Amino acid sequence: MAVPLKWGREVFGVLNLDHTETNAFREEDLEVLEIFGHNASVALRQALLLEQVREGRERE
């Protein structure tokens, strides 16, 4: 089961979960993973923007 990590239309990663059993995941699991993936995308994007700001300050 996998969901894209994206910002707008830009996909910058994938969150993938595997299980040793076939059909181990339910529809509810996908919904939770989608929410987690969205939150992870926001956090990663904010971390990237913060790093860009820090780099800009170091250049000044």
Secondary structure as GFF3:
##gff-version 3
##sequence-region A 1 60
A	DSSP	beta_strand	2	7	.	.	.	ID=ss1
A	DSSP	beta_strand	10	16	.	.	.	ID=ss2
A	DSSP	alpha_helix	27	59	.	.	.	ID=ss3
###
